[in-house]
Amino acid sequence: MNQPSSIGSVQMASLFLFFMTGSSIVLVPSPLTHEAGAGAWISLLLAWCMGAVYLACILYLYRKHPDLSLVGSSRLALGKLPANLLMIPVVVLMFWNVAGIVSEIGLFFRSTMLKETPTYVVNSLMFVMISLTARAGIVVIARMSALLLAMMVAFIVVVLLLVWNLYEPDFLLPILPNGMGPVLHAAYIVYGFPYSELIVFAFILPLVRREESHKVRKHLYIALSINGLLLMLSVIGSLMVLGPLTGDLKYSLFQLARLIFVREIIERIESIIGFSLIVGFYFKASILLFILVRTVAEWLNLRDEKLFTLPIAFVCLLLSVTTYTQEASLDEMVNVVWPLLNNLCYVLPMLAVAAVTLVRRQSPPDASRSPE
Amino acid sequence: MLTKTVCFALLAVAMLTADLARLRPAGFKEKLVYGTLLAAIMYLGVVFIARKLEWPNLDTLFDLFNGPAKKLVKSLS
C-alpha cells in the first residue's frame, strides 16, 4: 500500500463536518418533520447524542492505537481471520453507501433542475468528479474542503436569514401531540443517516499528523456540535416557514430558497442554494469513496490503492443506477432499512472491536496464563 | 439502450486508459482484485444496459432486512 500523506486535525474536523452535514442538511428535515412534526428537534437531539457516543468510541480506539485504522485495530483485537471476516459487511455496505449518496444527487436533479436529463448521465458526471477527487488523495480533499465548506455553510445561513420575514413561531407547537412514538421513529431515521455513518471515520483518523493527534478529540466534537447546530437551524427554520408542509416537501432548504423575496432585488435564488447542496453531496461522496478505497486496500493488503479508485467508483456508479431506482423504494430503504444495516455492518463491528480492546487493556498481560 | 451503451463504453475506456500504466507493473494480487472488480462492472453493466433489474444485486441482499427493519420501526412508533 502506498504511504498516504497526512493532514492536520482541523482539516480532519472540516472533512468530518462536511461528511456529516453535506447531504443530510438537504435530506433530513423532510422525513424528520414528516414523522415527528414540531418535535423533530427532539429527535435530532436524541440521534445527535448517539452520534456523540459513537464518536467517543472511535476516539477511544484512536487513542489506544493512533497509527491503526479500524482494520488494524480489529486485527489486533480479534485476530486476523475474524477481523477480515468482520470487514466483509463493512465494505459491502460502504459500496452501497457511496452509491446511495449519488442516487440521491440524481433524484435531486431529476426533481428540481434537470427534469429531462436521464439520471444515469447526472450520476456518471458526478462519479467522474468524485473518483478524480478521491484519487487525488486526502491532502487535496482536505485543502478543497476549507473553501467549499465555508461556501456551503454561508449559503445555508444566508437562506435561513433571508426568509426571516416568513417565520411563524406558532408552527413550532404543539411539540408532542402524539406522544414520544413518532419522535423516536424520527430519531431512528436521523440516527441511521447521518449519525451512525460517522463510524467510517475510524478508517482514516490515523491520517492525522502525529503531532496534532491530541487535538483531534476536541476538533471532532466541535465539528459534531456545529453539525448538530446547522441541522437544528435547518429543521427549525423549515418548520417555522413551511409548517406542517415541511414533511411533505423534499429538499426543504431548496424550497425555502424559492420563497425568498426581498424588494424585487433578491428572489428565486434557489440555484445558489442548489449549488451549495450539490457541493455537500459531492464532497460527502468523495470522502466516503476515498475511505472505501483505502479500506479495501488495507483489508486486502494491496500495494497501490490509487489503482482501485476508478473501478470501485465505477461499481458504485452502476449500483446507483441499478438499485433502488424508484424514488419511493429509495426513500423506504433510507428511512427504514438503512439504520438497521448501519447498526449491523458499521456500529456492531466497531463496538465489538472497542469492547475487546477495552477488556484486553483492563486485564493484566499475564491474566490468561494459569498460575504454575 | 444505445445511449446507455455509449455512456458505459466511454467510462470503461477512460478508466482502463487511466489505469493501464499502473496496472502493468502491479502484482498478481492487485491484478486479481482489479479483475474481480472488472467482472462486477461487466455484470452490473449488463443489468444496467439491458435493464435486468430483477437480477440479483445488492438490493436483493438488503431487502432481506426489510421485514425486521419494519418490525423495529413499528415497535418504535
Interface residues (C-beta under 8 A of the other chain):
Chain A: E35 V92 F95 W96 A99 P118 Y120 V121 S124 V128 G181 P182 L184 H185 Y188 V296 L300 N301 L302 R303 D304 K306 L307 F308 L310 P311 I312 F314 V315 L317 L318 L319 V321 T322 T323 Y324 T325 M333 V336 V337 P339 L340 L341 L344
Chain B: T3 K4 C7 L11 A12 M15 A18 D19 R22 L23 A26 G27 K29 E30 V33 Y34 L37 L38 A40 I41 L44 G45 V47 F48 L53 N57 L58 D59 L61 F62 D63 F65 N66 P68 A69 K70 L72 V73 L76 S77
